[in-house]
Amino acid sequence: MKGTYVLGIALIAVIAGFALGYFMPHPASVTPTLSLSATSVAAGTQYSVKLSGFPANTDIYGWAVNENPPRAFEVGTTNAQGELTVTGEAPQTSGKWPLVACDENYQYWATAMLTVP
């Protein structure tokens, strides 16, 4: 009888836990994006990059993935809406160039591809 009582209480606790988890508000998930002013630009041409969906006031780092080893560099800090706009210059060599940005803890990432014809 005592075992049945304990099992019943445990079952109620599990159901209550699922109900609380289901009905409690959850923080919005963060999905960073990296948008280019143009996906194809001439060599040496300036273009702009808008980062959005990052946490507010977060330091953002870019990655030079065409180097061995890849090199990180500070790009800037997002505003209160988690956005940052920067300007870059297209490489002098034609090809498809990956653009990569992340936060300093490597939790949030965004990528895009820049084409230099």
C-alpha positions in Angstrom: 0.0 0.0 0.0 2.8 2.4 0.9 4.6 1.6 -2.5 1.4 2.5 -4.4 1.1 5.8 -2.5 4.7 6.7 -3.4 4.2 5.7 -7.0 1.0 7.8 -7.2 2.8 10.9 -5.8 5.7 10.4 -8.2 3.3 10.1 -11.1 1.5 13.3 -10.1 4.9 15.1 -9.8 5.9 14.0 -13.3 2.6 15.1 -14.8 2.8 18.5 -12.9 6.4 19.0 -14.2 5.4 18.4 -17.8 2.4 20.7 -17.5 4.5 23.5 -16.0 7.2 23.1 -18.7 4.6 23.1 -21.4 2.6 26.1 -20.3 5.4 28.3 -19.0 6.6 31.0 -21.3 9.9 30.2 -23.0 12.5 32.8 -24.1 12.5 33.4 -27.8 15.1 31.4 -29.6 17.9 33.4 -31.2 18.6 32.7 -34.9 21.4 34.9 -36.2 21.5 35.9 -39.8 24.1 37.6 -42.0 22.6 39.5 -44.9 24.6 41.1 -47.8 23.8 44.2 -49.7 24.7 42.2 -52.8 25.7 38.6 -53.0 28.0 39.2 -56.0 30.3 42.2 -56.2 33.3 43.2 -58.3 36.8 42.7 -56.9 37.7 45.6 -54.5 34.2 46.9 -54.3 32.6 47.9 -51.0 29.6 46.1 -49.8 27.6 46.1 -46.5 26.7 43.3 -44.2 23.8 43.4 -41.8 24.0 41.0 -38.8 20.7 40.4 -37.0 19.2 37.9 -34.6 22.2 38.0 -32.2 21.7 38.8 -28.5 21.7 42.5 -27.6 25.0 44.3 -26.9 27.1 41.3 -27.9 30.6 41.5 -29.3 30.7 40.0 -32.8 33.8 38.4 -34.4 34.4 37.7 -38.0 36.4 34.8 -39.4 39.0 35.0 -42.2 38.5 31.4 -43.3 40.7 31.7 -46.4 43.8 31.8 -44.2 45.6 28.8 -42.6 44.8 28.7 -39.8 41.6 30.7 -39.9 41.8 34.0 -38.1 39.2 35.7 -35.9 38.9 39.5 -35.7 36.5 41.8 -33.8 33.8 43.3 -36.0 31.8 45.4 -33.6 29.0 45.2 -31.0 25.3 44.6 -31.6 22.8 47.2 -30.6 19.8 46.7 -28.2 17.9 44.8 -31.0 20.9 42.4 -31.7 21.8 44.0 -35.0 25.1 45.3 -36.4 25.8 46.7 -39.9 29.4 46.8 -41.2 31.0 47.7 -44.5 33.7 45.5 -46.1 35.7 45.4 -49.3 35.5 42.4 -51.6 38.7 40.4 -52.1 40.9 41.1 -55.2 40.7 37.5 -56.2 37.6 36.1 -57.9 35.7 33.2 -56.3 33.1 32.3 -53.7 34.1 33.7 -50.3 32.4 32.5 -47.1 31.6 35.2 -44.6 31.3 33.9 -41.0 30.4 35.8 -37.8 29.9 34.6 -34.2 29.8 35.8 -30.6 32.9 35.6 -28.4 31.6 32.4 -26.7 31.0 30.7 -30.1 27.3 30.1 -29.2 25.7 32.1 -32.0 26.8 31.8 -35.7 25.8 33.3 -39.0 27.2 32.7 -42.4 26.8 33.9 -46.0 28.5 33.5 -49.3 30.0 36.4 -51.3 30.7 35.9 -55.0 33.5 37.9 -56.7 33.2 37.3 -60.5 
